[in-house]
Structures are given as structure tokens and as C-alpha cells.
Amino acid sequence: MKKTDVLVIGAGPAGTIAAAMIKKAGYSVTIVEKLLFPRFVIGESLLPRCMEALEEAGLLDVVKAKHFQEKFGAKFVREEEVCDFNFSECHTNGWTWTWQVPRAEFDMTLAEECRNQGIDLNYETEVIDIKINDDETSLTTVRYADGREEQIEARFIVDGSGYGRVIPRLFDLERPSTLPARQTLFSHFDDKHRSKVAQEPNRITIYIYNQTTWIWVIPFSNGITSVGFVGYPEFFASLEGAPEERLRNLILSHPELNERFGDCDMQFEPREIKAWSVTTDKFYGNGFVLTGNVTEFLDPVFSSGVTLASVSAQTAAKLVIRKLKGEDVDWEKEYMEPCMAGVEVFRTFVMSWYDGDLHSIFFAKNQNEDMRKQISSVLAGYVWDQTNPFVRNHEKHVRTLARYIRETQSSPVTAMP
């Protein structure tokens, strides 16, 4: 039997950030990861708010050393209209840049640095069962790649298992999201025309394909670019052929993408992900805390996934450290409520994207600079800054501004009504 202060489930960004912070505080940490790294996963465009968590965890320098593509903003395109947000022009003081990363390499970098820091990291290790005692200690049964099973005794568990959702699944905490089901079709392209076509590689570009379907274009520093279509299931059901034919035809149907990627090789057969939005009853319990996508994953449109994973892990780690020191922790007020506050801001922006309100705002003429900076801060991941009206009263501000713009499209947007 192994013994550890903290068992971390999952070696993605949430698990590694939490593990590294707890290890720095002087506690023993064991990570168990079901898959063998490197492994593919989406969520390739980070937000600046992630940088704070990586820095506090001591993981920033190893990521810098990988020379991933730097990201300075987000550009939205609707036919000939362009709305370009720069993270250097934000309401909130914070990081003004981040990275666009092939997640297999990024996650592997974080995981191996945890191992270098003395954390016991176990790949191809599946959690079979968890029993938690009244005193919050736990006994977790794991199965290794060779079929051998072992029990790990821990004082606390951090679940950063992402889409695996280990504790929600084992403890029957999973609940359906309130967001409609959507899906994506995507691949990586050899971006051989990038220098001729793209204005810059240092931002994510989001194209509006139709009112409810959009496209991500995420360039990496290695010359590969991630391209994906996201929309409702009925849109994809209308497409014919195998995945590669379907994605090729979608690329050909879009003049700008066709010029850039029409004759480019795909790095792998296009993949589909469906109905990803899911949530859980609560983000904590006796002897455990949930972090990252294991809590709630919304939608890829504003790249919120890794940010929510990073910040939730950063917050959870600090609370776990306090717990191990014998301090009282109010998990509802100190963890659940702050996590949900950030989720709800992103939820408003996701829903407003699909219902068209954000289209009206992003492509409005004569935009007010203060409002642009406030929105840019949300897009940078600073969704906990209560001095920002688009955080403090997010739903009201987005709805009211969109309505105001539609009613006065020919007039300058000078102030909120």
C-alpha cells in the first residue's frame, strides 16, 4: 500500500498545477493518470489568466522553454468584417499574452516537470474504487498497465481527471448541462501558406460560418495549425461522406480557408467530439475537491476550458494546503462560489455568442474603447474582476448593450444606456 498526503487524479493542467503547488508547500503528492502521455486532447488556445496559475505552481519556465506560439489576442471575422481584441488593451491589469499549444506536448511538459519536482507520477493507472473515511482520509484502488492493483492511502484527493470525471462518475454526481448539445469536426493542417495568407500567427481567429456555426483557426509555432468547425448536431448531420471528405468540403466552402488550407495535408483523420457540456452537483465533498473540466466544461468558443482548469486548481491547492495544516475551510464560500462565478461569466458569453448578441457587439461600428477593454479582459480570462461591469453584471451588460446597438446601429456607441 502506498501512502501520500494528497492523491491527484489526472495529469492534465488542473492536476499538475494543483500537484505542483501542494508539493511546493512541503507535502507528498501522488498523481495517477489513466492514459500514457503524450496524448491528444483539444483546448489548444490558452488565455492570459492561465499564466498566473502556471507561475505560482512553478511551471511557467519549463513551458517558456518549449517556445510555443505566443498569443496576444483573439480575432473574430464575419465575412468582410473583423473585430480584433488585443490582450494588451484590457480593463484588468494582468498578463497580456499567453500561448497556443499542441496540448499533447504542453500537458506532457507540465506532467514531466511535476515528476522532476519529486512528485510520484503514474501513467496508465486507472482508478477502480475510492472509499473515503469520516476523517476525510481515503483508500483508492488503482490498476496499473500490467493489471496489478494497489491501494493508495491519502489524506485528501484532488480530482483533475477532466473528461474522465472519476469522482463524479463513481459518486453519482454527474448532471447534464443546461447548454444545448453541440459538436465539432477538426484536424491539424500543414499550414504551408501561412506566410502568404495569414496576417499573423499570434492570435486565435474565429470565423463565423453561419449564425450558429463557427470555425477556430489556431496556429502553432511548429508550422501546424488547428482548424475546427463547431455547431449544432443537425448542421453536421447534413454533411455527407467520411470525416475527411466532410471537413475538406467545409474548408472548400469558405473562400479564405480554402485559399489557406484547401491543398494542405491533414496531420490526422478529422475527429469528432459531441455533446461535451456537462456539470456536477457540487465541486467538493468529504475528503475531495474537483478541479478543471471535471467540474464543468462549457464550450470551446472562448477557450475557457484550460483557464477554468488552471484557476480552479490554483484555488483548490491553496485550500487543500490549509486543510492539511489543520485550518478550517469553507469549501462552499471559498471554492464553489468563486468557481461558479467565473463559470457563469463565461456561460453568459457562450450563450450570447450563439444567440447573436455578441455578434452585434463585436461588429458594431464606432465602438467605445472602455467597453472594448472590459470585454477584452473577459476574453483574456479575467472573469473574477468585480471592477469590470461585464463581470459584475455580465448578463445584464451583454444583453443591454446588444439591444442598444441593434436599435442604434447607425449611431456611435458612446456609453451604456
C-alpha positions in Angstrom: 0.0 0.0 0.0 1.2 3.5 -0.9 0.7 6.4 1.4 0.6 10.0 0.3 -0.6 13.3 1.7 -2.5 14.1 -1.5 -3.7 11.9 -4.3 -4.2 13.8 -7.6 -6.3 12.1 -10.2 -5.3 13.2 -13.7 -2.1 14.7 -15.1 -3.6 17.5 -17.2 -3.2 21.2 -16.4 -5.6 21.1 -13.5 -3.9 18.1 -11.9 -0.4 19.2 -12.4 -0.9 22.8 -11.3 -2.6 21.5 -8.1 0.1 18.9 -7.5 3.0 21.3 -8.0 1.6 23.8 -5.6 0.9 21.3 -2.9 4.3 19.8 -3.4 5.9 23.2 -3.0 4.2 23.6 0.3 6.1 20.5 1.6 3.5 17.7 1.2 3.9 14.4 -0.6 1.8 14.1 -3.7 1.0 11.1 -6.0 -0.5 11.6 -9.4 -2.4 8.8 -11.2 -3.2 9.2 -14.9 -5.2 6.7 -16.8 -3.6 7.4 -20.2 0.0 7.3 -21.4 1.4 10.7 -22.2 1.8 12.3 -24.7 -1.8 12.0 -25.7 -4.1 14.2 -27.8 -6.7 16.5 -26.4 -8.4 19.7 -27.5 -8.2 23.1 -25.7 -5.2 24.4 -27.6 -5.6 28.2 -27.2 -4.8 29.4 -23.7 -5.9 32.6 -22.0 -3.6 35.1 -20.2 -5.2 34.3 -16.8 -3.6 30.8 -17.0 -0.2 32.3 -16.7 -0.7 33.4 -13.1 -1.5 29.8 -12.1 1.4 28.3 -14.1 3.8 30.9 -12.5 2.6 30.2 -8.9 2.9 26.5 -9.5 6.5 26.8 -10.7 5.6 25.5 -14.1 6.0 28.7 -16.2 9.7 28.5 -17.0 9.5 25.0 -18.5 6.7 26.0 -20.7 8.6 29.1 -21.9 11.5 26.8 -22.8 9.3 25.0 -25.3 8.9 28.1 -27.5 5.2 27.6 -28.1 3.4 30.1 -30.3 2.8 33.3 -28.3 -0.7 34.5 -28.3 -1.6 38.2 -28.0 -5.3 38.4 -28.7 -8.4 37.0 -30.4 -9.7 37.9 -33.8 -13.3 37.5 -34.9 -14.3 37.5 -38.6 -17.7 37.8 -40.2 -17.3 37.9 -44.0 -15.5 41.2 -44.6 -15.9 42.4 -41.0 -13.1 42.0 -38.5 -13.1 42.5 -34.7 -9.6 42.1 -33.2 -9.1 42.1 -29.5 -5.5 42.7 -28.1 -4.8 41.5 -24.6 -2.5 44.4 -24.1 -5.7 46.6 -24.1 -7.6 45.3 -21.2 -9.6 46.7 -18.3 -7.9 44.3 -15.8 -4.2 44.6 -15.0 -2.6 41.2 -15.6 -0.8 39.1 -18.2 -1.1 40.5 -21.7 -0.2 37.3 -23.6 -0.2 33.5 -23.4 0.4 30.6 -25.7 -1.3 28.5 -28.4 -0.1 24.9 -27.8 -0.4 21.4 -29.1 -1.9 20.0 -26.0 -0.1 16.7 -26.1 3.3 18.4 -25.8 2.0 21.1 -23.4 0.5 18.6 -21.0 3.5 16.3 -21.2 5.7 19.3 -20.3 3.7 20.0 -17.2 3.5 16.4 -16.1 7.2 15.7 -16.6 8.1 18.8 -14.7 6.0 17.6 -11.8 8.0 14.3 -11.9 11.2 16.4 -11.9 10.0 18.2 -8.8 9.8 14.9 -7.0 6.1 14.1 -7.4 5.2 10.4 -7.8 3.6 10.3 -11.3 2.0 7.1 -12.6 0.8 6.9 -16.2 -1.6 4.2 -17.4 -3.1 3.9 -13.9 -6.8 3.7 -13.6 -8.9 4.5 -10.5 -11.1 1.5 -9.8 -12.6 2.4 -6.5 -12.5 5.1 -3.8 -13.5 4.8 -0.2 -13.5 7.9 1.9 -13.5 7.8 5.7 -15.3 10.1 8.1 -12.0 11.8 8.9 -11.5 12.6 5.2 -8.7 10.1 4.7 -9.3 7.8 1.7 -8.3 4.5 0.3 -8.2 4.5 -3.5 -7.8 1.3 -5.5 -5.9 1.7 -8.8 -5.0 -0.7 -11.6 -1.7 -0.4 -13.4 -1.0 -1.1 -17.0 0.3 -4.6 -16.2 -3.0 -5.5 -14.5 -1.6 -5.2 -11.0 -3.9 -3.5 -8.4 -2.7 -1.4 -5.5 -4.3 0.8 -2.8 -3.2 4.3 -2.1 -4.0 5.9 1.2 -4.3 9.7 1.2 -5.2 12.5 3.5 -7.0 14.3 0.7 -7.9 13.8 -3.0 -7.8 16.3 -5.9 -9.8 15.1 -8.9 -8.4 16.7 -12.1 -9.4 13.8 -14.3 -11.1 16.1 -16.9 -13.4 14.3 -19.3 -12.8 11.1 -17.3 -14.8 12.6 -14.4 -13.6 10.0 -12.0 -15.2 11.1 -8.7 -18.5 12.4 -10.3 -18.8 9.1 -12.0 -18.0 6.9 -9.0 -20.1 9.0 -6.6 -23.0 9.6 -9.0 -22.6 13.4 -9.0 -22.8 13.9 -12.8 -25.6 16.1 -14.1 -26.5 17.3 -17.6 -25.5 20.8 -18.6 -28.2 23.4 -19.3 -26.4 24.3 -22.5 -27.7 22.8 -25.8 -25.7 19.9 -27.3 -23.1 20.9 -29.8 -20.3 19.1 -31.6 -17.1 19.7 -33.6 -15.2 18.3 -36.5 -11.5 19.2 -36.6 -8.0 18.3 -37.6 -4.4 19.7 -37.7 -3.2 21.1 -41.1 0.3 21.6 -42.5 -0.1 25.3 -42.8 2.3 25.8 -45.8 0.5 29.0 -46.9 0.6 30.8 -43.6 3.1 33.4 -44.5 1.2 34.3 -47.6 -2.3 34.4 -46.3 -2.4 34.9 -42.5 -1.9 38.4 -41.2 -0.3 37.0 -38.1 0.0 33.7 -36.2 -0.1 35.2 -32.7 -3.8 35.0 -32.1 -6.7 32.7 -32.4 -9.0 33.5 -35.3 -12.7 32.7 -35.1 -14.7 32.8 -38.3 -18.5 33.0 -38.3 -19.6 30.3 -40.8 -23.3 30.9 -40.2 -25.4 32.2 -37.4 -24.9 29.1 -35.2 -21.7 27.6 -36.7 -18.2 28.9 -36.2 -14.6 27.9 -37.1 -11.4 28.1 -35.0 -8.0 28.6 -36.5 -5.2 28.2 -34.0 -1.6 28.4 -35.4 1.2 26.6 -33.6 4.9 27.6 -33.7 5.8 24.3 -35.5 4.0 25.3 -38.7 0.9 23.2 -37.9 -2.5 24.9 -37.5 -5.5 23.5 -35.8 -8.8 24.0 -37.6 -12.2 23.0 -36.3 -15.9 23.6 -37.1 -18.3 23.9 -34.2 -22.1 23.9 -34.4 -25.3 22.1 -33.6 -25.7 18.4 -34.4 -28.2 19.0 -37.2 -25.6 21.0 -39.1 -23.1 18.1 -39.1 -25.9 15.6 -39.8 -26.5 17.4 -43.1 -22.9 16.7 -44.3 -22.1 13.7 -46.5 -19.2 11.4 -46.6 -16.4 10.3 -44.3 -14.9 12.8 -41.8 -12.0 13.8 -44.1 -14.4 14.4 -47.0 -16.8 16.4 -44.8 -14.0 18.6 -43.4 -12.5 19.1 -46.8 -15.8 20.2 -48.2 -16.3 22.6 -45.4 -12.9 24.1 -46.0 -13.6 24.4 -49.7 -16.9 26.2 -49.0 -15.1 29.0 -47.2 -13.1 31.2 -49.6 -10.5 32.4 -47.1 -10.0 28.9 -45.5 -9.9 27.3 -48.9 -7.1 29.6 -50.1 -5.1 28.8 -47.0 -5.9 25.2 -46.3 -7.5 23.8 -49.4 -4.5 21.9 -50.6 -2.8 21.3 -47.3 -2.2 17.9 -45.7 -4.1 16.9 -42.6 -1.9 15.5 -39.8 -4.6 13.0 -38.8 -8.1 11.9 -39.9 -10.6 14.5 -38.7 -12.0 13.8 -35.3 -15.5 14.5 -33.9 -16.5 15.4 -30.4 -20.1 15.5 -29.4 -22.2 16.9 -26.5 -19.3 17.8 -24.3 -21.1 20.2 -21.9 -21.6 18.5 -18.6 -21.7 19.6 -14.9 -21.9 18.1 -11.4 -23.9 18.7 -8.2 -21.0 20.2 -6.3 -17.3 20.7 -6.7 -16.2 19.3 -3.3 -17.1 16.7 -0.7 -15.8 14.9 2.3 -12.1 14.4 1.6 -12.0 15.6 -2.0 -12.2 18.6 -4.4 -13.0 18.6 -8.1 -10.9 20.8 -10.5 -10.9 21.7 -14.2 -13.2 20.1 -16.7 -14.3 17.6 -14.0 -16.4 20.4 -12.6 -18.0 21.9 -15.7 -17.0 22.3 -19.3 -18.9 24.8 -21.3 -17.9 25.3 -24.9 -14.6 25.8 -26.8 -15.6 29.2 -28.4 -13.8 31.4 -25.8 -11.1 28.9 -24.9 -12.3 28.9 -21.3 -11.5 25.3 -20.5 -7.8 25.5 -19.6 -8.4 28.8 -17.8 -11.1 27.4 -15.6 -9.0 24.3 -15.0 -5.9 26.3 -14.1 -7.6 28.8 -11.8 -9.8 26.1 -10.1 -6.6 24.0 -9.5 -4.8 27.1 -8.2 -7.6 27.9 -5.8 -8.1 24.3 -4.7 -4.5 23.7 -4.0 -4.3 26.7 -1.6 -7.4 25.4 0.3 -6.0 21.8 0.4 -2.8 23.1 1.9 -4.7 25.0 4.5 -6.8 21.9 5.2 -3.6 19.8 5.7 -2.4 22.4 8.1 -5.5 21.8 10.3 -7.2 25.0 9.3 -11.0 25.2 8.7 -12.0 25.6 5.1 -15.4 26.8 3.9 -15.5 24.9 0.6 -18.8 26.4 -0.4 -17.8 30.1 0.0 -14.1 29.8 -0.7 -14.2 27.4 -3.6 -17.6 26.5 -5.1 -18.9 30.1 -5.2 -15.8 31.6 -6.8 -15.6 28.8 -9.3 -19.2 29.2 -10.3 -18.8 33.0 -10.5 -16.2 32.5 -13.3 -18.2 29.8 -15.0 -21.3 32.0 -15.1 -19.5 34.9 -16.8 -18.2 32.5 -19.5 -21.6 30.9 -19.7 -23.2 34.3 -20.5 -20.6 34.9 -23.2 -21.1 31.5 -24.7 -24.9 31.8 -24.8 -24.7 35.3 -26.1 -22.3 34.1 -28.9 -24.8 31.5 -30.1 -27.9 33.7 -29.9 -26.1 36.5 -31.8 -25.8 39.2 -29.1 -22.1 39.1 -29.2 -22.1 39.2 -33.0 -23.9 42.5 -32.7 -21.4 43.8 -30.1 -18.2 42.6 -31.7 -19.1 44.0 -35.2 -20.7 47.3 -34.0 -19.4 50.5 -35.6 -17.7 53.2 -33.6 -17.0 51.0 -30.6 -16.5 52.5 -27.2 -12.9 51.9 -26.1 -13.7 51.4 -22.4 -16.2 48.7 -23.3 -13.7 47.0 -25.7 -11.2 46.9 -22.8 -13.8 45.4 -20.5 -14.8 42.7 -23.0 -11.1 42.1 -23.8 -10.5 41.3 -20.1 -13.2 38.7 -20.1 -11.7 37.2 -23.3 -8.3 37.2 -21.5 -9.8 35.0 -18.7 -10.1 37.7 -16.0 -13.7 36.7 -15.2 -13.3 37.3 -11.4 -12.5 41.0 -11.6 -15.6 42.6 -10.0 -14.5 46.1 -11.1 -15.4 45.1 -14.7 -19.1 45.6 -15.5 -19.0 42.7 -17.9 -18.0 40.5 -14.9 -20.0 42.1 -12.2 -23.3 42.3 -14.1 -22.3 40.2 -17.1 -25.7 39.1 -18.3 -27.3 42.5 -18.0 -24.5 44.3 -19.7 -24.2 42.0 -22.6 -28.0 41.9 -23.3 -28.5 45.6 -22.8 -25.5 46.6 -24.9 -26.5 44.2 -27.7 -30.1 45.6 -27.7 -28.8 49.2 -27.7 -26.5 48.5 -30.6 -29.3 46.9 -32.7 -31.6 49.8 -32.0 -28.9 52.4 -32.9 -26.7 50.7 -35.4 -26.1 53.9 -37.3 -25.1 55.9 -34.2 -21.8 55.8 -32.3 -21.7 53.6 -29.2 -20.6 56.1 -26.6 -21.9 54.8 -23.3 -24.1 52.3 -21.8 -27.8 53.4 -21.6 
